């Protein structure tokens, strides 16, 4: 017995395929334009290395230089700070949204804290912890915790009332209500805060390494700049940008799926 495929099904499948192909071609075109522009600028300025020289410096840095351990050092410090900031941010954001007294008293303080340029805390941290990982991790926590608190608080505050009533009807305790109802419903907002927090934590660590650290991507960047090795400088910048983009992309995928 022969089977037939409905024309609408074929058209629908082609319609779903075309946007993905068009998006891929657009991305390829953007990359090509970027590389061409980069090549033109590098040929006109001695301070901008060419794409080929940057790729060569990347290969040299990861195979023979100290770029690999520096990347692991910076990423490790940022990851620890990000985990701590996420834990604190979820706890504080939940309390601000669910306890009216805490929200009324501390929400203005949190908003004021977010307007402070956090780099001003670095000299204090260096004085307390000295040069090393502790100062970098603490700096990452101080920078990343703000967007997480704000987004968690906003997500918890906008949980639909029927879900809250459902939790009360099931006689859930405070912990069970938070775990099974409130935080679960606020997961998309939590992911947004984590996405912003990771990028902030990683950049905070790299910037901290400019001022006081024995190793890390910030140290590699500072040394390359001091030696006028602009190909190595752009190689380090490329690593920082790539890690930030990959982290943002992964959280963005999680955010879209959960939304």
C-alpha positions, -999 to 999 in steps of 0.1 A, spaced: 0 0 0 15 33 -10 16 63 13 14 99 3 28 129 19 5 159 23 17 190 4 13 211 34 37 189 54 64 193 27 59 230 26 60 233 64 92 213 66 108 235 39 96 266 57 113 254 89 145 247 70 148 280 52 152 303 82 180 281 96 199 282 63 193 319 60 205 325 96 236 304 89 245 323 58 239 356 76 263 345 104 289 335 79 286 368 61 290 387 93 321 368 102 336 374 67 329 411 69 344 413 104 376 395 92 379 417 61 374 448 83 400 435 108 425 429 80 420 464 66 424 481 100 455 460 109 472 469 76 466 506 84 477 505 121 509 490 136 490 485 169 465 461 155 478 426 146 463 409 116 440 379 119 467 355 107 492 369 133 466 366 160 458 330 152 495 322 151 500 339 185 470 319 198 486 286 187 520 295 201 504 306 234 485 274 239 512 250 227 544 266 240 534 296 261 515 302 292 481 309 277 466 276 286 474 277 324 464 314 325 430 306 309 424 278 334 435 301 363 411 329 353 383 306 344 387 287 377 386 318 398 356 332 379 337 299 382 342 297 420 331 333 424 302 327 401 290 297 421 292 316 454 274 346 438 247 324 425 241 308 458 240 342 476 220 358 449 192 332 449 189 333 486 189 371 490 167 376 459 142 351 472 141 367 507 137 402 493 107 391 471 89 370 497 95 389 530 79 424 527 100 439 555 133 428 540 122 440 506 112 474 519 144 479 539 171 463 517 159 466 481 169 503 479 203 493 493 207 467 466 198 491 439 223 516 453 250 489 454 244 482 417 252 518 408 286 517 424 316 510 401 328 478 417 364 483 407 367 506 438 366 475 460 397 460 445 423 480 465 405 471 497 404 434 487 441 434 479 448 449 512 428 422 530 436 391 510 469 402 493 478 392 458 462 359 448 431 339 442 411 351 472 409 387 461 399 377 425 372 353 437 358 379 461 358 405 434 339 381 411 313 375 438 308 413 445 303 420 408 282 390 398 258 389 428 239 421 419 223 410 385 215 376 401 197 392 431 178 416 409 166 389 384 158 363 411 138 389 431 119 400 400 112 364 389 99 353 424 78 384 427 60 377 394 51 340 401 14 335 392 -9 337 422 -26 303 414 7 285 419 11 301 453 -24 291 462 -17 256 450 13 254 474 -8 266 503 -35 241 495 -9 213 497 2 226 531 38 230 518 64 244 543 86 273 535 114 252 521 91 230 500 72 260 488 104 277 476 119 245 460 87 231 444 67 262 435 83 296 437 119 290 426 108 265 400 84 290 384 111 317 385 138 296 368 138 316 335 145 348 354 171 330 375 189 319 343 189 355 330 206 366 362 231 337 360 239 346 323 246 382 333 265 372 364 288 348 347 300 374 322 304 399 350 323 375 372 348 365 344 355 401 333 359 411 370 386 384 374 405 394 343 404 431 353 415 422 388 445 404 374 458 437 359 464 451 394 475 422 415 479 385 405 507 361 399 490 346 369 459 347 347 446 362 314 449 397 328 485 392 336 492 378 301 474 408 286 494 432 307 527 416 298 519 415 261 510 452 262 541 461 281 562 443 255 543 458 226 535 423 214 502 432 199 496 399 183 498 382 217 477 410 232 449 403 206 453 366 212 445 370 249 417 394 241 403 368 217 403 342 244 385 365 269 359 374 243 354 337 232 349 325 268 324 353 275 305 345 243 304 308 249 292 313 284 265 337 273 255 314 245 251 284 268 230 303 293 209 318 264 201 283 251 190 273 286 169 304 290 151 299 257 143 263 264 130 270 299 110 299 287 
